[in-house]
Each structure stands twice: as C-alpha cells, then as structure tokens.
C-alpha cells in the first residue's frame, strides 16, 4: 500500500510572480517540472485573509482578489 501526501496552497487570483499569474506559475511548476500525480485549482466565491478584509464574487464588479486553492497530491518524496 502506497502512502500519498496532499498539499493545499492558498493564494488570491490577482497574485503575481515577476509579472505572471502566480497560480499559473505554480500549476506549471507542478505539472511540467515535478510531474505530480494530480493538481486541482478551486476558485472561491468569498474569503478573507489575515487583514480581515472580505472579498466576494459580485456581479456588479469583476474582482481579482478572490481566493484560489491549489491542491495536489503525490508520494511524500515528491511533495
């Protein structure tokens, strides 16, 4: 029986790394370089962080501050 570890990474939609989408950078790293067994990205409809500011999906305004959760799993050595 294999042991599998799961990791969750919490970021915001608008987070950037050197001008690129942080979500896409992490996703590409996990897929292309580490070839983990599975990755899923969840987009939250509402959330708040350490500062307590609430961000939520609103039809009247498009926001890029909604929470994203990247979840991946693989063998502990890879994780």
PDB file of N, CA, C and O in Angstrom, chain B, residues numbered from 101:
ATOM      1  N   UNK B 101       0.839  -1.182   0.000  1.00  0.00           N
ATOM      2  CA  UNK B 101       0.000   0.000   0.000  1.00  0.00           C
ATOM      3  C   UNK B 101       0.884   1.245   0.000  1.00  0.00           C
ATOM      4  O   UNK B 101       1.805   1.362   0.809  1.00  0.00           O
ATOM      5  N   UNK B 102       0.593   2.187  -0.926  1.00  0.00           N
ATOM      6  CA  UNK B 102       1.376   3.410  -1.048  1.00  0.00           C
ATOM      7  C   UNK B 102       0.856   4.489  -0.121  1.00  0.00           C
ATOM      8  O   UNK B 102      -0.339   4.567   0.163  1.00  0.00           O
ATOM      9  N   UNK B 103       1.776   5.322   0.345  1.00  0.00           N
ATOM     10  CA  UNK B 103       1.409   6.497   1.116  1.00  0.00           C
ATOM     11  C   UNK B 103       1.385   7.683   0.174  1.00  0.00           C
ATOM     12  O   UNK B 103       2.306   7.885  -0.617  1.00  0.00           O
ATOM     13  N   UNK B 104       0.321   8.463   0.268  1.00  0.00           N
ATOM     14  CA  UNK B 104       0.165   9.653  -0.562  1.00  0.00           C
ATOM     15  C   UNK B 104       0.002  10.860   0.361  1.00  0.00           C
ATOM     16  O   UNK B 104      -0.714  10.797   1.360  1.00  0.00           O
ATOM     17  N   UNK B 105       0.671  11.954   0.014  1.00  0.00           N
ATOM     18  CA  UNK B 105       0.521  13.204   0.757  1.00  0.00           C
ATOM     19  C   UNK B 105      -0.234  14.205  -0.107  1.00  0.00           C
ATOM     20  O   UNK B 105      -0.110  14.205  -1.332  1.00  0.00           O
ATOM     21  N   UNK B 106      -1.020  15.062   0.552  1.00  0.00           N
ATOM     22  CA  UNK B 106      -1.769  16.098  -0.136  1.00  0.00           C
ATOM     23  C   UNK B 106      -1.356  17.460   0.413  1.00  0.00           C
ATOM     24  O   UNK B 106      -1.144  17.614   1.616  1.00  0.00           O
ATOM     25  N   UNK B 107      -1.244  18.434  -0.465  1.00  0.00           N
ATOM     26  CA  UNK B 107      -0.835  19.792  -0.094  1.00  0.00           C
ATOM     27  C   UNK B 107      -1.863  20.769  -0.635  1.00  0.00           C
ATOM     28  O   UNK B 107      -2.372  20.598  -1.743  1.00  0.00           O
ATOM     29  N   UNK B 108      -2.167  21.793   0.152  1.00  0.00           N
ATOM     30  CA  UNK B 108      -3.028  22.887  -0.291  1.00  0.00           C
ATOM     31  C   UNK B 108      -2.243  24.179  -0.212  1.00  0.00           C
ATOM     32  O   UNK B 108      -1.571  24.462   0.780  1.00  0.00           O
ATOM     33  N   UNK B 109      -2.342  24.963  -1.287  1.00  0.00           N
ATOM     34  CA  UNK B 109      -1.678  26.262  -1.353  1.00  0.00           C
ATOM     35  C   UNK B 109      -2.777  27.306  -1.529  1.00  0.00           C
ATOM     36  O   UNK B 109      -3.579  27.216  -2.459  1.00  0.00           O
ATOM     37  N   UNK B 110      -2.814  28.292  -0.643  1.00  0.00           N
ATOM     38  CA  UNK B 110      -3.832  29.335  -0.667  1.00  0.00           C
ATOM     39  C   UNK B 110      -3.231  30.625  -1.208  1.00  0.00           C
ATOM     40  O   UNK B 110      -2.251  31.137  -0.667  1.00  0.00           O
ATOM     41  N   UNK B 111      -3.825  31.146  -2.280  1.00  0.00           N
ATOM     42  CA  UNK B 111      -3.391  32.419  -2.863  1.00  0.00           C
ATOM     43  C   UNK B 111      -4.634  33.204  -3.295  1.00  0.00           C
ATOM     44  O   UNK B 111      -5.761  32.743  -3.117  1.00  0.00           O
ATOM     45  N   UNK B 112      -4.415  34.397  -3.864  1.00  0.00           N
ATOM     46  CA  UNK B 112      -5.511  35.186  -4.440  1.00  0.00           C
ATOM     47  C   UNK B 112      -5.367  35.188  -5.956  1.00  0.00           C
ATOM     48  O   UNK B 112      -4.271  35.019  -6.490  1.00  0.00           O
ATOM     49  N   UNK B 113      -6.489  35.381  -6.637  1.00  0.00           N
ATOM     50  CA  UNK B 113      -6.492  35.405  -8.100  1.00  0.00           C
ATOM     51  C   UNK B 113      -5.464  36.369  -8.677  1.00  0.00           C
ATOM     52  O   UNK B 113      -4.768  36.028  -9.633  1.00  0.00           O
ATOM     53  N   UNK B 114      -5.360  37.542  -8.123  1.00  0.00           N
ATOM     54  CA  UNK B 114      -4.501  38.578  -8.695  1.00  0.00           C
ATOM     55  C   UNK B 114      -3.040  38.482  -8.313  1.00  0.00           C
ATOM     56  O   UNK B 114      -2.246  39.316  -8.749  1.00  0.00           O
ATOM     57  N   UNK B 115      -2.650  37.492  -7.513  1.00  0.00           N
ATOM     58  CA  UNK B 115      -1.251  37.376  -7.102  1.00  0.00           C
ATOM     59  C   UNK B 115      -0.356  37.132  -8.317  1.00  0.00           C
ATOM     60  O   UNK B 115      -0.677  36.344  -9.207  1.00  0.00           O
ATOM     61  N   UNK B 116       0.769  37.830  -8.321  1.00  0.00           N
ATOM     62  CA  UNK B 116       1.707  37.759  -9.451  1.00  0.00           C
ATOM     63  C   UNK B 116       3.084  37.336  -8.969  1.00  0.00           C
ATOM     64  O   UNK B 116       3.450  37.541  -7.812  1.00  0.00           O
ATOM     65  N   UNK B 117       3.830  36.745  -9.877  1.00  0.00           N
ATOM     66  CA  UNK B 117       5.240  36.423  -9.659  1.00  0.00           C
ATOM     67  C   UNK B 117       5.976  36.911 -10.893  1.00  0.00           C
ATOM     68  O   UNK B 117       5.817  36.359 -11.981  1.00  0.00           O
ATOM     69  N   UNK B 118       6.779  37.943 -10.718  1.00  0.00           N
ATOM     70  CA  UNK B 118       7.528  38.542 -11.825  1.00  0.00           C
ATOM     71  C   UNK B 118       6.615  38.872 -13.006  1.00  0.00           C
ATOM     72  O   UNK B 118       6.965  38.629 -14.161  1.00  0.00           O
ATOM     73  N   UNK B 119       5.434  39.432 -12.699  1.00  0.00           N
ATOM     74  CA  UNK B 119       4.508  39.858 -13.729  1.00  0.00           C
ATOM     75  C   UNK B 119       3.607  38.783 -14.305  1.00  0.00           C
ATOM     76  O   UNK B 119       2.753  39.080 -15.141  1.00  0.00           O
ATOM     77  N   UNK B 120       3.777  37.541 -13.877  1.00  0.00           N
ATOM     78  CA  UNK B 120       2.964  36.437 -14.362  1.00  0.00           C
ATOM     79  C   UNK B 120       2.011  35.958 -13.270  1.00  0.00           C
ATOM     80  O   UNK B 120       2.271  36.161 -12.084  1.00  0.00           O
ATOM     81  N   UNK B 121       0.933  35.338 -13.661  1.00  0.00           N
ATOM     82  CA  UNK B 121      -0.035  34.785 -12.718  1.00  0.00           C
ATOM     83  C   UNK B 121       0.641  33.754 -11.810  1.00  0.00           C
ATOM     84  O   UNK B 121       1.215  32.777 -12.290  1.00  0.00           O
ATOM     85  N   UNK B 122       0.569  33.982 -10.490  1.00  0.00           N
ATOM     86  CA  UNK B 122       1.179  33.053  -9.544  1.00  0.00           C
ATOM     87  C   UNK B 122       0.534  31.675  -9.649  1.00  0.00           C
ATOM     88  O   UNK B 122       1.223  30.659  -9.562  1.00  0.00           O
ATOM     89  N   UNK B 123      -0.783  31.637  -9.835  1.00  0.00           N
ATOM     90  CA  UNK B 123      -1.474  30.354  -9.972  1.00  0.00           C
ATOM     91  C   UNK B 123      -0.920  29.579 -11.161  1.00  0.00           C
ATOM     92  O   UNK B 123      -0.634  28.386 -11.050  1.00  0.00           O
ATOM     93  N   UNK B 124      -0.769  30.249 -12.289  1.00  0.00           N
ATOM     94  CA  UNK B 124      -0.265  29.570 -13.486  1.00  0.00           C
ATOM     95  C   UNK B 124       1.178  29.125 -13.306  1.00  0.00           C
ATOM     96  O   UNK B 124       1.561  28.056 -13.781  1.00  0.00           O
ATOM     97  N   UNK B 125       1.982  29.934 -12.625  1.00  0.00           N
ATOM     98  CA  UNK B 125       3.379  29.573 -12.382  1.00  0.00           C
ATOM     99  C   UNK B 125       3.476  28.313 -11.503  1.00  0.00           C
ATOM    100  O   UNK B 125       4.249  27.403 -11.799  1.00  0.00           O
ATOM    101  N   UNK B 126       2.691  28.274 -10.433  1.00  0.00           N
ATOM    102  CA  UNK B 126       2.701  27.098  -9.549  1.00  0.00           C
ATOM    103  C   UNK B 126       2.176  25.877 -10.296  1.00  0.00           C
ATOM    104  O   UNK B 126       2.762  24.797 -10.220  1.00  0.00           O
ATOM    105  N   UNK B 127       1.068  26.052 -11.020  1.00  0.00           N
ATOM    106  CA  UNK B 127       0.472  24.956 -11.778  1.00  0.00           C
ATOM    107  C   UNK B 127       1.485  24.382 -12.772  1.00  0.00           C
ATOM    108  O   UNK B 127       1.646  23.165 -12.861  1.00  0.00           O
ATOM    109  N   UNK B 128       2.161  25.250 -13.513  1.00  0.00           N
ATOM    110  CA  UNK B 128       3.153  24.803 -14.496  1.00  0.00           C
ATOM    111  C   UNK B 128       4.321  24.093 -13.825  1.00  0.00           C
ATOM    112  O   UNK B 128       4.796  23.073 -14.323  1.00  0.00           O
ATOM    113  N   UNK B 129       4.782  24.621 -12.708  1.00  0.00           N
ATOM    114  CA  UNK B 129       5.881  24.002 -11.970  1.00  0.00           C
ATOM    115  C   UNK B 129       5.512  22.585 -11.534  1.00  0.00           C
ATOM    116  O   UNK B 129       6.299  21.653 -11.699  1.00  0.00           O
ATOM    117  N   UNK B 130       4.314  22.431 -10.978  1.00  0.00           N
ATOM    118  CA  UNK B 130       3.876  21.115 -10.515  1.00  0.00           C
ATOM    119  C   UNK B 130       3.657  20.151 -11.677  1.00  0.00           C
ATOM    120  O   UNK B 130       3.980  18.967 -11.573  1.00  0.00           O
ATOM    121  N   UNK B 131       3.112  20.650 -12.779  1.00  0.00           N
ATOM    122  CA  UNK B 131       2.807  19.797 -13.932  1.00  0.00           C
ATOM    123  C   UNK B 131       4.047  19.479 -14.765  1.00  0.00           C
ATOM    124  O   UNK B 131       4.336  18.315 -15.042  1.00  0.00           O
ATOM    125  N   UNK B 132       4.776  20.519 -15.161  1.00  0.00           N
ATOM    126  CA  UNK B 132       5.872  20.350 -16.108  1.00  0.00           C
ATOM    127  C   UNK B 132       7.177  19.866 -15.474  1.00  0.00           C
ATOM    128  O   UNK B 132       7.863  19.012 -16.035  1.00  0.00           O
ATOM    129  N   UNK B 133       7.517  20.413 -14.305  1.00  0.00           N
ATOM    130  CA  UNK B 133       8.812  20.077 -13.711  1.00  0.00           C
ATOM    131  C   UNK B 133       8.747  18.919 -12.720  1.00  0.00           C
ATOM    132  O   UNK B 133       9.604  18.035 -12.737  1.00  0.00           O
ATOM    133  N   UNK B 134       7.737  18.924 -11.862  1.00  0.00           N
ATOM    134  CA  UNK B 134       7.676  17.887 -10.826  1.00  0.00           C
ATOM    135  C   UNK B 134       6.783  16.717 -11.200  1.00  0.00           C
ATOM    136  O   UNK B 134       6.857  15.654 -10.584  1.00  0.00           O
ATOM    137  N   UNK B 135       5.937  16.909 -12.211  1.00  0.00           N
ATOM    138  CA  UNK B 135       5.057  15.857 -12.717  1.00  0.00           C
ATOM    139  C   UNK B 135       4.294  15.142 -11.592  1.00  0.00           C
ATOM    140  O   UNK B 135       4.262  13.913 -11.523  1.00  0.00           O
ATOM    141  N   UNK B 136       3.684  15.944 -10.720  1.00  0.00           N
ATOM    142  CA  UNK B 136       2.912  15.360  -9.625  1.00  0.00           C
ATOM    143  C   UNK B 136       1.714  14.615 -10.188  1.00  0.00           C
ATOM    144  O   UNK B 136       1.289  14.864 -11.316  1.00  0.00           O
ATOM    145  N   UNK B 137       1.174  13.705  -9.398  1.00  0.00           N
ATOM    146  CA  UNK B 137       0.091  12.833  -9.861  1.00  0.00           C
ATOM    147  C   UNK B 137      -1.215  13.559 -10.123  1.00  0.00           C
ATOM    148  O   UNK B 137      -1.988  13.124 -10.977  1.00  0.00           O
ATOM    149  N   UNK B 138      -1.485  14.627  -9.432  1.00  0.00           N
ATOM    150  CA  UNK B 138      -2.746  15.334  -9.647  1.00  0.00           C
ATOM    151  C   UNK B 138      -2.725  16.721  -9.060  1.00  0.00           C
ATOM    152  O   UNK B 138      -2.189  16.932  -7.972  1.00  0.00           O
ATOM    153  N   UNK B 139      -3.310  17.679  -9.779  1.00  0.00           N
ATOM    154  CA  UNK B 139      -3.428  19.057  -9.303  1.00  0.00           C
ATOM    155  C   UNK B 139      -4.841  19.545  -9.633  1.00  0.00           C
ATOM    156  O   UNK B 139      -5.342  19.330 -10.737  1.00  0.00           O
ATOM    157  N   UNK B 140      -5.465  20.194  -8.673  1.00  0.00           N
ATOM    158  CA  UNK B 140      -6.767  20.814  -8.891  1.00  0.00           C
ATOM    159  C   UNK B 140      -6.702  22.233  -8.352  1.00  0.00           C
ATOM    160  O   UNK B 140      -6.116  22.479  -7.298  1.00  0.00           O
ATOM    161  N   UNK B 141      -7.309  23.166  -9.081  1.00  0.00           N
ATOM    162  CA  UNK B 141      -7.396  24.551  -8.629  1.00  0.00           C
ATOM    163  C   UNK B 141      -8.865  24.859  -8.361  1.00  0.00           C
ATOM    164  O   UNK B 141      -9.717  24.673  -9.230  1.00  0.00           O
ATOM    165  N   UNK B 142      -9.149  25.330  -7.158  1.00  0.00           N
ATOM    166  CA  UNK B 142     -10.501  25.723  -6.761  1.00  0.00           C
ATOM    167  C   UNK B 142     -10.561  27.235  -6.668  1.00  0.00           C
ATOM    168  O   UNK B 142      -9.652  27.861  -6.123  1.00  0.00           O
ATOM    169  N   UNK B 143     -11.630  27.832  -7.197  1.00  0.00           N
ATOM    170  CA  UNK B 143     -11.830  29.279  -7.099  1.00  0.00           C
ATOM    171  C   UNK B 143     -12.943  29.526  -6.097  1.00  0.00           C
ATOM    172  O   UNK B 143     -14.068  29.061  -6.281  1.00  0.00           O
ATOM    173  N   UNK B 144     -12.631  30.255  -5.040  1.00  0.00           N
ATOM    174  CA  UNK B 144     -13.615  30.549  -4.012  1.00  0.00           C
ATOM    175  C   UNK B 144     -14.571  31.641  -4.453  1.00  0.00           C
ATOM    176  O   UNK B 144     -14.244  32.468  -5.305  1.00  0.00           O
ATOM    177  N   UNK B 145     -15.755  31.631  -3.863  1.00  0.00           N
ATOM    178  CA  UNK B 145     -16.708  32.700  -4.152  1.00  0.00           C
ATOM    179  C   UNK B 145     -16.633  33.806  -3.110  1.00  0.00           C
ATOM    180  O   UNK B 145     -17.180  34.892  -3.303  1.00  0.00           O
ATOM    181  N   UNK B 146     -15.952  33.522  -2.001  1.00  0.00           N
ATOM    182  CA  UNK B 146     -15.755  34.529  -0.965  1.00  0.00           C
ATOM    183  C   UNK B 146     -14.631  34.084  -0.047  1.00  0.00           C
ATOM    184  O   UNK B 146     -14.323  32.896   0.050  1.00  0.00           O
ATOM    185  N   UNK B 147     -14.021  35.054   0.627  1.00  0.00           N
ATOM    186  CA  UNK B 147     -12.977  34.728   1.583  1.00  0.00           C
ATOM    187  C   UNK B 147     -12.396  35.978   2.197  1.00  0.00           C
ATOM    188  O   UNK B 147     -12.649  37.092   1.739  1.00  0.00           O
ATOM    189  N   UNK B 148     -11.607  35.779   3.250  1.00  0.00           N
ATOM    190  CA  UNK B 148     -10.854  36.882   3.834  1.00  0.00           C
ATOM    191  C   UNK B 148      -9.544  36.332   4.361  1.00  0.00           C
ATOM    192  O   UNK B 148      -9.426  35.150   4.682  1.00  0.00           O
ATOM    193  N   UNK B 149      -8.570  37.212   4.443  1.00  0.00           N
ATOM    194  CA  UNK B 149      -7.235  36.809   4.880  1.00  0.00           C
ATOM    195  C   UNK B 149      -6.901  37.379   6.234  1.00  0.00           C
ATOM    196  O   UNK B 149      -7.787  37.703   7.025  1.00  0.00           O
ATOM    197  N   UNK B 150      -5.606  37.500   6.498  1.00  0.00           N
ATOM    198  CA  UNK B 150      -5.104  37.924   7.797  1.00  0.00           C
ATOM    199  C   UNK B 150      -5.581  39.330   8.180  1.00  0.00           C
ATOM    200  O   UNK B 150      -5.766  39.618   9.362  1.00  0.00           O
ATOM    201  N   UNK B 151      -5.779  40.202   7.192  1.00  0.00           N
ATOM    202  CA  UNK B 151      -6.221  41.569   7.480  1.00  0.00           C
ATOM    203  C   UNK B 151      -7.714  41.650   7.746  1.00  0.00           C
ATOM    204  O   UNK B 151      -8.199  42.680   8.214  1.00  0.00           O
ATOM    205  N   UNK B 152      -8.459  40.576   7.454  1.00  0.00           N
ATOM    206  CA  UNK B 152      -9.884  40.535   7.738  1.00  0.00           C
ATOM    207  C   UNK B 152     -10.769  41.182   6.686  1.00  0.00           C
ATOM    208  O   UNK B 152     -11.985  41.258   6.862  1.00  0.00           O
ATOM    209  N   UNK B 153     -10.169  41.652   5.583  1.00  0.00           N
ATOM    210  CA  UNK B 153     -10.962  42.247   4.513  1.00  0.00           C
ATOM    211  C   UNK B 153     -11.687  41.148   3.744  1.00  0.00           C
ATOM    212  O   UNK B 153     -11.062  40.211   3.248  1.00  0.00           O
ATOM    213  N   UNK B 154     -13.014  41.270   3.649  1.00  0.00           N
ATOM    214  CA  UNK B 154     -13.811  40.258   2.960  1.00  0.00           C
ATOM    215  C   UNK B 154     -13.851  40.566   1.465  1.00  0.00           C
ATOM    216  O   UNK B 154     -14.130  41.695   1.062  1.00  0.00           O
ATOM    217  N   UNK B 155     -13.573  39.565   0.660  1.00  0.00           N
ATOM    218  CA  UNK B 155     -13.662  39.653  -0.795  1.00  0.00           C
ATOM    219  C   UNK B 155     -14.692  38.620  -1.234  1.00  0.00           C
ATOM    220  O   UNK B 155     -14.656  37.471  -0.794  1.00  0.00           O
ATOM    221  N   UNK B 156     -15.604  39.033  -2.098  1.00  0.00           N
ATOM    222  CA  UNK B 156     -16.611  38.085  -2.571  1.00  0.00           C
ATOM    223  C   UNK B 156     -16.944  38.345  -4.022  1.00  0.00           C
ATOM    224  O   UNK B 156     -16.736  39.444  -4.535  1.00  0.00           O
ATOM    225  N   UNK B 157     -17.467  37.320  -4.683  1.00  0.00           N
ATOM    226  CA  UNK B 157     -17.883  37.455  -6.079  1.00  0.00           C
ATOM    227  C   UNK B 157     -19.094  38.376  -6.125  1.00  0.00           C
ATOM    228  O   UNK B 157     -20.027  38.237  -5.334  1.00  0.00           O
ATOM    229  N   UNK B 158     -19.065  39.300  -7.046  1.00  0.00           N
ATOM    230  CA  UNK B 158     -20.136  40.290  -7.168  1.00  0.00           C
ATOM    231  C   UNK B 158     -20.394  40.497  -8.650  1.00  0.00           C
ATOM    232  O   UNK B 158     -19.462  40.765  -9.409  1.00  0.00           O
ATOM    233  N   UNK B 159     -21.629  40.380  -9.065  1.00  0.00           N
ATOM    234  CA  UNK B 159     -21.965  40.549 -10.475  1.00  0.00           C
ATOM    235  C   UNK B 159     -21.739  41.968 -10.974  1.00  0.00           C
ATOM    236  O   UNK B 159     -21.571  42.177 -12.176  1.00  0.00           O
ATOM    237  N   UNK B 160     -21.733  42.943 -10.076  1.00  0.00           N
ATOM    238  CA  UNK B 160     -21.576  44.333 -10.483  1.00  0.00           C
ATOM    239  C   UNK B 160     -20.130  44.743 -10.700  1.00  0.00           C
ATOM    240  O   UNK B 160     -19.848  45.728 -11.381  1.00  0.00           O
ATOM    241  N   UNK B 161     -19.225  43.987 -10.120  1.00  0.00           N
ATOM    242  CA  UNK B 161     -17.810  44.333 -10.312  1.00  0.00           C
ATOM    243  C   UNK B 161     -17.001  43.053 -10.464  1.00  0.00           C
ATOM    244  O   UNK B 161     -17.262  42.045  -9.809  1.00  0.00           O
ATOM    245  N   UNK B 162     -16.042  43.123 -11.324  1.00  0.00           N
ATOM    246  CA  UNK B 162     -15.158  41.983 -11.516  1.00  0.00           C
ATOM    247  C   UNK B 162     -13.980  42.161 -10.551  1.00  0.00           C
ATOM    248  O   UNK B 162     -13.330  43.206 -10.550  1.00  0.00           O
ATOM    249  N   UNK B 163     -13.718  41.172  -9.755  1.00  0.00           N
ATOM    250  CA  UNK B 163     -12.638  41.274  -8.783  1.00  0.00           C
ATOM    251  C   UNK B 163     -11.582  40.220  -9.060  1.00  0.00           C
ATOM    252  O   UNK B 163     -11.888  39.130  -9.546  1.00  0.00           O
ATOM    253  N   UNK B 164     -10.349  40.549  -8.752  1.00  0.00           N
ATOM    254  CA  UNK B 164      -9.258  39.583  -8.897  1.00  0.00           C
ATOM    255  C   UNK B 164      -8.658  39.279  -7.525  1.00  0.00           C
ATOM    256  O   UNK B 164      -7.497  38.884  -7.413  1.00  0.00           O
ATOM    257  N   UNK B 165      -9.459  39.466  -6.502  1.00  0.00           N
ATOM    258  CA  UNK B 165      -8.974  39.215  -5.149  1.00  0.00           C
ATOM    259  C   UNK B 165      -9.662  38.021  -4.502  1.00  0.00           C
ATOM    260  O   UNK B 165      -9.578  37.842  -3.287  1.00  0.00           O
ATOM    261  N   UNK B 166     -10.336  37.212  -5.294  1.00  0.00           N
ATOM    262  CA  UNK B 166     -10.995  36.033  -4.745  1.00  0.00           C
ATOM    263  C   UNK B 166      -9.959  34.956  -4.426  1.00  0.00           C
ATOM    264  O   UNK B 166      -8.901  34.894  -5.052  1.00  0.00           O
ATOM    265  N   UNK B 167     -10.275  34.116  -3.453  1.00  0.00           N
ATOM    266  CA  UNK B 167      -9.306  33.089  -3.064  1.00  0.00           C
ATOM    267  C   UNK B 167      -9.212  31.965  -4.086  1.00  0.00           C
ATOM    268  O   UNK B 167     -10.200  31.577  -4.709  1.00  0.00           O
ATOM    269  N   UNK B 168      -7.995  31.456  -4.237  1.00  0.00           N
ATOM    270  CA  UNK B 168      -7.737  30.264  -5.031  1.00  0.00           C
ATOM    271  C   UNK B 168      -7.065  29.249  -4.118  1.00  0.00           C
ATOM    272  O   UNK B 168      -6.252  29.612  -3.268  1.00  0.00           O
ATOM    273  N   UNK B 169      -7.402  27.999  -4.294  1.00  0.00           N
ATOM    274  CA  UNK B 169      -6.743  26.919  -3.566  1.00  0.00           C
ATOM    275  C   UNK B 169      -6.201  25.943  -4.598  1.00  0.00           C
ATOM    276  O   UNK B 169      -6.959  25.369  -5.380  1.00  0.00           O
ATOM    277  N   UNK B 170      -4.892  25.761  -4.596  1.00  0.00           N
ATOM    278  CA  UNK B 170      -4.271  24.755  -5.434  1.00  0.00           C
ATOM    279  C   UNK B 170      -4.039  23.540  -4.548  1.00  0.00           C
ATOM    280  O   UNK B 170      -3.397  23.640  -3.502  1.00  0.00           O
ATOM    281  N   UNK B 171      -4.552  22.413  -4.961  1.00  0.00           N
ATOM    282  CA  UNK B 171      -4.434  21.191  -4.172  1.00  0.00           C
ATOM    283  C   UNK B 171      -3.735  20.153  -5.037  1.00  0.00           C
ATOM    284  O   UNK B 171      -4.136  19.910  -6.175  1.00  0.00           O
ATOM    285  N   UNK B 172      -2.691  19.545  -4.492  1.00  0.00           N
ATOM    286  CA  UNK B 172      -2.023  18.499  -5.259  1.00  0.00           C
ATOM    287  C   UNK B 172      -1.636  17.350  -4.346  1.00  0.00           C
ATOM    288  O   UNK B 172      -1.534  17.501  -3.128  1.00  0.00           O
ATOM    289  N   UNK B 173      -1.423  16.199  -4.968  1.00  0.00           N
ATOM    290  CA  UNK B 173      -1.054  15.019  -4.200  1.00  0.00           C
ATOM    291  C   UNK B 173      -0.009  14.222  -4.954  1.00  0.00           C
ATOM    292  O   UNK B 173       0.060  14.241  -6.183  1.00  0.00           O
ATOM    293  N   UNK B 174       0.796  13.527  -4.181  1.00  0.00           N
ATOM    294  CA  UNK B 174       1.821  12.648  -4.746  1.00  0.00           C
ATOM    295  C   UNK B 174       2.470  11.884  -3.588  1.00  0.00           C
ATOM    296  O   UNK B 174       2.059  12.011  -2.435  1.00  0.00           O
ATOM    297  N   UNK B 175       3.464  11.110  -3.912  1.00  0.00           N
ATOM    298  CA  UNK B 175       4.213  10.387  -2.885  1.00  0.00           C
ATOM    299  C   UNK B 175       4.983  11.404  -2.034  1.00  0.00           C
ATOM    300  O   UNK B 175       5.393  12.447  -2.544  1.00  0.00           O
ATOM    301  N   UNK B 176       5.181  11.109  -0.743  1.00  0.00           N
ATOM    302  CA  UNK B 176       5.829  12.074   0.161  1.00  0.00           C
ATOM    303  C   UNK B 176       7.178  12.583  -0.337  1.00  0.00           C
ATOM    304  O   UNK B 176       7.509  13.745  -0.098  1.00  0.00           O
ATOM    305  N   UNK B 177       7.962  11.763  -1.016  1.00  0.00           N
ATOM    306  CA  UNK B 177       9.270  12.189  -1.506  1.00  0.00           C
ATOM    307  C   UNK B 177       9.137  13.312  -2.537  1.00  0.00           C
ATOM    308  O   UNK B 177       9.974  14.213  -2.585  1.00  0.00           O
ATOM    309  N   UNK B 178       8.088  13.257  -3.360  1.00  0.00           N
ATOM    310  CA  UNK B 178       7.870  14.277  -4.378  1.00  0.00           C
ATOM    311  C   UNK B 178       7.318  15.552  -3.763  1.00  0.00           C
ATOM    312  O   UNK B 178       7.707  16.659  -4.135  1.00  0.00           O
ATOM    313  N   UNK B 179       6.387  15.375  -2.797  1.00  0.00           N
ATOM    314  CA  UNK B 179       5.784  16.527  -2.137  1.00  0.00           C
ATOM    315  C   UNK B 179       6.841  17.267  -1.358  1.00  0.00           C
ATOM    316  O   UNK B 179       6.545  18.278  -0.722  1.00  0.00           O
TER     317      UNK B 179
END
